[in-house]
Amino acid sequence: MAEPLPAGPGNDLDFNAWVCPAPLRDSPAIVMGHGGGGALSGELVEHLFLPAYGDAAADAQLGDSAIVEVAGGRLAFSTDSYVVKPLFFPGGSIGDLAVNGTVNDIAMAGATPLVLSTAFIIEEGTQLAELGRVAEALGAAARKAGIKLVTGDTKVVDNGNGDGVFVNTAGIGVLADGVDIRPERASVGDVIIVSGDIGVHGVAVMSCREGLEFGTTVRSDSAPLHGLVADMIATGADIHVLRDPTRGGVAASLNEIAKAAKVGVAVVERDLPIPQTVRDACGLLGLDPLYVANEGKLLAFVSSDDADRVLAAMHAHEYGRDARVIGRCIDEHPGMVVARTGLGGTRVVDLPLGEQLPRIC
Amino acid sequence: MKYLDEFSNPDLAKKLVDQIHEVTTQPWAMMEVCGGQTHSIIRHGIDQLLPDEIEMIHGPGCPVCVTPLEMIDRALAVASEPGVIFCSFGDMLRVPGSSADLFRIKSAGGDVRVVYSPLDALNLARENPDRQVVFFGIGFETTAPANAMTVYQAQRLGIKNFSLLVSHVLVPPAMSAIMESPTCRVQGFLAAGHVCCVMGTHEYPPLADKYQVPIVVTGFEPLDILEGIRKTVIQLEEGRHEMENAYPRAVPADGNKPAQEMLNDVFEVTDRSWRGIGVIPQSGWKLSHKYREFDAEERFQVTGIHTAESALCRSGEVLQGLIKPHECAAFGKECTPRNPLGATMVSSEGACAAYYLYRRLELVGS
């Protein structure tokens, strides 16, 4: 350790005492980051929900979807709540997300989604015309995805106790025999494929948030991916993992998979498909596109022998036309994601803590 | 909208790296002043490409990191006031004060909002005439003009429910303070390009002369930083110590005159406390007499809040380049971006946070 410095000439500067803060204690109340899909969200599940549920938590993960065995068959079951603001954004709305988000969670287990429930929590004073537009969008998205809306619920909360419209959907899908797609199956040597441009949805939503209107042509990529998944499975390839990188972006998904499978993940920044508009918006805001949400993209981990035919099937599908390999699973640094930078250096791609914060300058 | 992809070109970067290797014959320690430069160096792995002889010392130019604890506590006090809309740049929200951060104030019912331009806060004041709207005006000369514009406009438009919590600091006095330190190892500076966009370059030739150090005005993209390093190494190898502008596409010698006029009108130079370092004389700005009515510290009577800082971490030594972040025993253990013990771990532009986010792999291995 260096010697303490004498005070500087003419003043009492003390660089050795360059400290700032008292430690940030664990928050006694919910902060926004608990809903960000990063480390804080995970800790809430691990330390609050799972202990409280005890034996009732059948699946110790409470992940995006669960596989349930029923009468000799297997069902995939998933639920998700949608709280996006604004309700309508370039390329989509909360209605699209409520269908496609839950459909995709089911599809990422390799299952074929069949039915959805829809539950609305509506704030007193919400205009019927606006609610109607949300319902129209939700119905259109379900028709496009070929999925039935079979049960629903409506609740109204006092003015000021909600934020316009919240939507919850739950869905059920069926799983074909032999399909086993889950994060734990990622293996050393696997090739990592992304189905197309990343960061698009998050930038589209940010571009119309209060105080952040900036001119961009980016439109949300919200889309149902079960058709793409079916085509990938139909190739006969052994697909180890599928994941839709929503909240927390590609970085969060890769970290979760690396930890679940205890493998290292190495991605090549130069191979990441990031549209110029997303790059520009993130550059201006000081955000990293790897952490920005996607709503119509998937990550696939497949053995390298199968990569070509999976890619070919993806390229033939409208939602996988720009699919490409972005990295591999390696046996070094298990549980960690490392990126090779454009200049040839390396950096760790960490699990985001909560929400990304725009930098000051 | 167009960002700066051209300045990350790997082929051009390699040429600059090769040239730096060619001209370097002996060890040199240079400081990049600005936290944005630190972030870029670590984010792109630039330091991994440099000759072993070149050591980058990460400077104090992160506005989030240098904002003193008592100013954070004053912000928390103002943000907790009923009826206040407290506006801030995003990365200030996670900076811990002595008992909470702005996220926690928000969680407890405070109206804390992230804005991207200070003028958005002024618009909020116009739209909410029955509320007090406060903007947390922190940062260096870079952010100061836009912050100054808010009170200039507020006065012009007669917006009474707006105020500015000012914690502005200045770069050249901090560079002098670093050079005055008896254990200073800095042999050259990459000066903060965006500070110079506003202020011009005239403040630096006297410093280069007085302390016999090259000062190269440098940008933030990978090619900018490599060019700044290259020019600094060449000066050091040739025994020169001059101010050089390696960022001329953004920095005119005179800087931004209208911005300077506004700064002169709205602010006056004052002593400022730097987090953990202490008070550096004449190293910051406060609102000038003409605009004193917009001073949030006066309006909310928080000037009496004085918080002593505990001496737990070694970021003072990190700041001077006496140790690297991971050489601190608390690094990555007690001290993480989640639970920062020191200023340099708070913002993603702080040296410790940048090391933690991007460099843990090799540090774990070492």
Interface residues (C-beta under 8 A of the other chain):
Chain A: M1 A2 E3 L5 P6 G8 P9 G10 N11 D12 L13 D14 F15 N16 A17 W18 V19 C20 P21 A22 P23 L24 S27 A29 I30 V31 M32 G33 A39 G211 L212 F214 G215 T216 R270 Q276 T277 R279 D280 A281 G283 L284 L285 G286 H333 M336 V338 T341 G342 L343 G344 G345 T346 R347 V348 D350 L353 L357 P358 R359 I360 C361
Chain B: M1 K2 Y3 L4 D5 S8 P10 A13 K14 G36 H39 I42 R43 H44 G45 I46 D47 Q48 L49 P63 V64 C65 P68 L69 I72 F89 G90 D91 M92 L93 R94 V95 P96 G97 S98 S99 D101 F103 R104 K106 S107 A108 R113 V114 V115 Y116 S117 D120 I138 G139 T142 T143 A177 E180 S181 P182 T183 H194 P222 R275 G276 I277 G278 V279 I280 P281 E309 S310 A311 L312 C313 R314 S315 G316 E317 V318 L319 Q320 L322 I323 E334 P337 R338 N339 P340 L341 G342 A343 T344 V346 S347 S348 E349 L357 Y358 R359 R360 L361 E362 V364
